[in-house]
Amino acid sequence: MSETSAPIDYGDFLKVDIRVGTVIRAEPFPEARRPAYKLWVDFGEAIGVKKTSAQLTAHYQPDDLVGRQVAAVTNFPAKQIGPFMSEILVLGFPDDDGEVVLIGPERAVSNGGRLF
């Protein structure tokens, strides 16, 4: 993977719908091939609750995730992951070991807000 990607214009950026939501439920996902959790994220009235599978087990426990605001791509098509349908992609950055560190707002904001 290269250090940077090819340049895009603002219209390309707007195609990626990144929203903030609050994790309302998190549980282990033992059927996943790699250690993961099932998450349910509330994006507010307009979008509702969406679910995803996320490989966050290195830094987080399910109880640590509930109530946390996260950023997620909300306009990917749903994807079947084992017996679970993932509807969003929760966003994070890799630490030095390649494990996911979640990103989210530095202070509380309304669920469903769009990144700009």
PyMOL commands that set and color helices and strands:
alter all, ss='L'
color gray80, all
select helices_A, chain A and resi 10-15+62-65
alter helices_A, ss='H'
color red, helices_A
select strands_A, chain A and resi 18-28+37-42+49-54+69-73+79-81+84-86+89-90+92-94+100-102
alter strands_A, ss='S'
color yellow, strands_A
deselect
rebuild
show_as cartoon
